[in-house]
Amino acid sequence: MNLVGLAWKNLWRRKRRTSITATSIGFGVFIAVTFSGMGDYSYTNMINTSAKMGLGHISIQAPGYMQSPSLDKQIHHVNDIQQRLATLNGVEDSYVRIQGQAMFASAHKSVGGAFLAIDVNSERAEHNLFIRSLVEGEIFIKRWRGANETLSGIVIGQGMAKKLKLRLGKKLVYTTTDKHGDIVNGMARVSGIFATGVKDIDNSVTLLPIQTLRETIGYSADEASVVAVMIKDQRYTDKLLKLVQLRVSELGRNETEVLSWRETQSEVAGMIRLDRSSNQVSQILIGVLIAAGVLNTLLMSVLERTREFGVMMALGMAPLSLFALVVVESVWLALMGLSVGVLVTVPWYLYMNRVGIDLSGSIGDDYSAGGVLIDPVLRIYLYPETILMILFTVLMLTLLSGLYPAWRAGRNPPIDSLKAM
């Protein structure tokens, strides 16, 4: 007996009920894609942006630096570390940086803040939020000392420029401590101004040439406070973390520890965990509603056909075949629902992925969460494994919902079924 064709005909005996159920399954796919896509996009965007703020997806630091950052905790042989990481598959780039706290003073005022010393010749704008956010001037000024090129200047945030009443070319004095804990001073002219859109960052963070800062705080050319590792895909952070740890340990550098963004950006990691949990709860509730709808449709169909099933069994059809018939009906429902979901969701997904919804008017001027810049345009993006998971989950929910009605269809004896009205 052709169960596939018979199941298809049975479903369309109640066209309205079947259509409503398939549409509800399609709506569930639409909601799941939207929620999952928002999560995949926003989580990836937050992680990558936080990595571009200085510490990378993976950070190589001196032990205890994360708990108590200070310039007397430095890592050595950073050039050797970079060379070892350059051949590691999955690592996009690595950057030697020095981070610290300082007081910044102009002729009008002084404020506390932080500096990030970088090698601008090796930095790529796509991996450095501050370089990418430059709105005035340039990243440092090139000068020549004989045959040697040197960099001077300081890049400050737009908020700090307003507080200290500074503009391009004006002097700024910074006071910090050197590697021995002694107070040292430096002076630089403002070469550039950046605006990230995060007030706390724009009010307090500055960029300095790494060689100039090394001379000020007493670091050698092979010392730094952090090596920031940028990876191609943040989903593989844990795998690459172990590989980076292995590469660093092969150098025999016991004065370092390797941390992922979850440890260096714990606030961002906590926000993502909380949001992901609430997202999963919402999708579970939607899944339960889909399963209830499918269960109701199939169970009503089985109860309406009790006498019909009795006739079929009396003519020789096995209970197992009846069970399989109703299961095939649930498969047809799942496929129809997924088809409706694809037809409805694909245009929506393409629009939200390429254009999105601009929420800047409702967010205000500070586009940040947990101290990390967020995209004010709401977009969705799905990883391939997320798409497969959504399709698999909807299919399994529909099949499982059909098991009880299928069991009911095959358990009644033919005589009892024939007596049913």
N, C-alpha and C positions, 0 to 999 in steps of 0.2 A: 504494500500500500504506500502511496506517495504521501508521506506525512507532511512534507514541506509544503506541497500545494494545498493539501487539506487544511493545514494550520493557517495558511494565508487567507483562504476563503472563510474560515471560521471567524477570523478577526474582523473581516469586513461585513459580517452579518449585522454588526452593531457599529456602523460607520462613525456615528457621533462619538460614542464612547472611546473607540480606538483612536480617533483623531485627537480627542482631548488628552488622552494618555500619552500619545506620541509627542504632542506639543509640550506637555509638562516635562517630559524627558528632555526635549530640545531646550526648553527654558532652563532646566538644571545645568545642561552643558554650557549654555550662555553665561550663567552666573558663575559656574566653576572656572571658566576661562577668564572671565573678568577679574575675579578675586585672585586667582593664581597668577594671572598676568601682571596685575598691579603689584603683587608681592615680588615676583621674579625681577621686575624692572626696578622697583624702589629699593629693594634690598641690595641688588647689584650696584645701583647707582650710589647708594650711601656708603657701601663698603669701598668702592673704587675712589670716591671722593675723599673719604677719610684717609685712604692710603696716600693720596696725592697731597695731603696736608703736611707730610714730613716723614712719617715712619714707615710707609710702604705697607704692602700686604703682609710681609714678613720682615721682622726687624732684628738685626744683630746688634746687641748692646753689651755693655759691661754688666756683670752680675749685680743686681740690686739697683740698677739705674732707673728702672721703671717705678720702683717704690719710692726712691728718693733721688730725683735727678740732680746731678751736680757735675761741674766740669772737672772735678778730681777723679771722676769715674770715666775712664776712656778706654777704648779698644785700640790695639796696636796691629800693625801689619795689615792695614785695611786694603792696600793694593793687592796683596796676595789673596785676600778673601774675595775681592772682586773678580780676579782672574779665575778662581776656582768656580765661581758661580756663573761665569760667562758661557760655559759649555753645558750648563744644566738645562735640559729640555723642559720647557714650560715657564722658564724665567725670561721675562721680557727685557729687564735691565736692572741694574743696581746702582745706588748713588751713595757716595760718602758725604755725610752731613754732620754738622755740629749744632746742637741745640742748647739753649740756656736761657736764664733769666737776667734781666738787666734793668737799669733805670735809664730813661731817655729824657734828655733835657735840651730845650731850646732857650732862646733869650727871653721867652715869655713864661715858660712853665716846664714842669717835669712830670713824667708819668712812669709807672711801672709797666713792664711788658716782657715779651720774649723775642729772641732772635733765632733765626735759622740760617746758618752759614752754608753756602752751597758753592759748588764748582760750576759756574754758569756755562763753561765750555762743554761740559758733559751732560748737563741737564737738558731734558726734552720737555717742551711746554706741555705736552699731553700728560706728563707725569708730575707736573708741579702746578698746583692750583694757583699759586701766587704769580708765577710768570704768565700763566694763561689769563689772569685777571688784571694785568697791567692796563691802566687807563691813561697814564701820563708818563712821559719820559722814557727811560730805558733801564734795562737791568745792568747796573753798574757802568762805569766809564773806563775805557781802556786808556792806559798811559804806558809810556816806554821809559825804562831805566836802562839806558845804553841799548843793548841788544835784547833785553828781556822785557816782555810785556807784563804789565801789572794791571790789576783791576782795583778801582776805588769807588766809593759811593755807598749809599744805603737806600734800600727800597722800603717804603713805609706804607701802612694802610691809610685809606682815605680818612678814616675816623681819627687816627693819630695826627694826621696832617692838620686837621681842623682844630684838634685840642691844643696842639703845640704851635699853631699858627705858622705852619711851614709851607713852603712851596719849593718847586724845583730849584736846585742850586744853593739852598740855604743850609747852614751848618747845624748838625745835630751831634750832641755829645752823649755817649753811652758809657755807663759804669757797670762793671760786672766783676766777677772773681776769676783768677787764673787757675791753673791746674793745681796749684799749691794752696789755694784758698785765700790768696792775697787780693786786695781790691786793685783793679786796674781800670784805666780809662782809654777810650778811643774817640776819635772825632771823624765824622764823614759828612760829605755834602749829599743832600737828597738828590738821587739820580732818577728815581721813579716812584710812582704812587700806584697802588693796586686797590681794587674794590671787589671783594668776593661776594658781597651781599650779606655776610654774617657779621653783625655788629661787633661781637666780642673779638673776632679775628681782626677786623679792620681797625679796631681801636688799640690793639696791643701787639701785633706781630710785625716783625721787620725781617728783611733779608740782608745778609752781609756776604762779601766775598770770603770764601773759606780760607784762602791764603793770608789775607789781611788779619782775620780773626786769630788764626794760628799764631801769628807773630805777636799778637796782643796778649793771648792767654798762655803762651809758652808751649803749644802743641808742636810736635815735629810734623814733617810732611806726610808721615805714615800713621798718624793718629787722628781719631775722630770719636765722637760720642755715639754714633749710630751708622750702620750701613742699612739703608732702606732698599728692600728687594721688591720690585714690581713684577707681578706674574700675569700671564696672559688671561687666565680665567680664575676668578676668585673661588669657584666651586672646588678647585683642586688645592686649596690652601693647606689642608691637613696633610695631604700626600707630599706636597712640595716642602712643607715644614720639616718633615723627617729627612728628606733628601738634602736640604740645606744644612740641617744639623750634622748630617753625616759628612758633607763636604768640609764644613768648618772643623769638625773633630779630626779629619784627616790631616789638617795643618798642625795639629797639636796645640791649638789655642784654647787653653783651659780658662782664660780670663774673659770668655764671652758666654752669653746665653742667647738663644734664638727663640723669638716670640712671634705668635701670629697676631693678626689684627684683632682677634677676639680678646687678647690680653692687653694690647696697647690701646685699644679703643673699646674698653669694657662697657662704656655707656651706650655706644652704638650697638654692640652685641646684645646688650640687655633689651634695648628697644626692639630689635629685630626678633628676638625670642618671644617677647610679649605679643608683638603684632602677629607673628606667625601662628602662635597658639590660638589667638582669637579668630584668625582667619580659618584655621582648621576646624574650630568649633562650629563656625558658621556653615562651612561646607558639609560637615557631618549632619547638621540639621537639615540642610537642603537634600542630602542623600537619603535621609530617613523619609522625607516627604515624597521624594520620587519613588522610593520602594513601596510606600503605603499606597500611592496611586496605582502602581503596577499590580500590587497584590489585590487591590479592590477590583480592578478591571478583570483580571483573570479569574478571581474567585467568583465574581458575579456570573461570568461566562460559564464556569463549570457548574454552578448551582442551577442555572437556567437550562442546562443540557443534561441533567441527571437521567431523565428518561431516554434521551438519545444515546447516552453512553451505555445504558442497559441494553438497548437494542443492538448496539455494535458488539458488545461482549457476548450477547446471546447468539450472534451470527459467527462468533469464533475469534473476535479480536481479543488479544491478551491484555490483561491489566497493565503490563509493562508498556505496551504500545500506546495505551491511553495516556499513561504517564509521560511518555516521550512526546506525544502529540501536543500536550499542554506546554511542555518545556520548549518545543519548537515555536509555539505561539509566543512565548516570552522572548525567544531569540528574535523573532520578527519584530516584536514591539521595540526591542532594544535597537535593532538596526534602523527602524523607522525613526525612532527618537533621535538617534545619533545623526541621521541624515538631516532631520529638521534642525538639529543643533548646529551642524556644519553650515547649512544654508543661511541661518540667521547670524551665526557668530563670525564667519569669515569677513564679511564687509565691515562689521563693527571692529574686529581685531585690526584689520588693515588701516582703518581710519585712526584708531587710538594709538597704533604703533607709529604711524608716520606723522600724524598731525597732533593728536591729543587734545586735552581740554585745558586751557590756560586758567589757572587759579590764582594768578598773581594779584588780581584785584581783591580777593578775599583774604589772602595770606598777609598782605602788608609789605613792608620793606625788608623785613628780616626773614630770608628764606633759609631757615636753619632748624635742625632738630638734633638735640644732643650735641650741640656745638659743631655740627657738620652741615655743610651746604646741601640743600635738597632742591630738586628740580621743581619749579613752580608750575610746570606743565605736566598734567596727569597723563601718563602713558601706560601702555601695557606691553609686555614682552614675555613670550613663553619659551622656555628651553625645550628641546625635543623630548626629553624624558618626562617633563611635566605634561605635555600633550598626550603621550602614551599612557601616563598614569590616569588622566581624566577619562580617556576612552575606555581603558580597562576597568576602572571603578564603576562607570555607568553601566557597562556591559554586565559586570558581575552582580551589581545590585539588582538589575532587572532579572537576571537568571535566578538568583537566590529568591527573589520575590515570587517567582513562578513555581518553586519547588512544592510549597504547601498546596496550592490549588491542583498541581499535577498529582500529588499524593492523594488528594480527595477524589480526583477523577477516577483513579484506578483501584480504590480500596473497597467501594461498595459492591456487594454481590449483584449479579444481573437481575435476579428476581426482585430484590428490594428497589433497584433502580427503575425497573419496569413499572412498579407500583406507584412511583413518585409522579405527582402531577406536574 
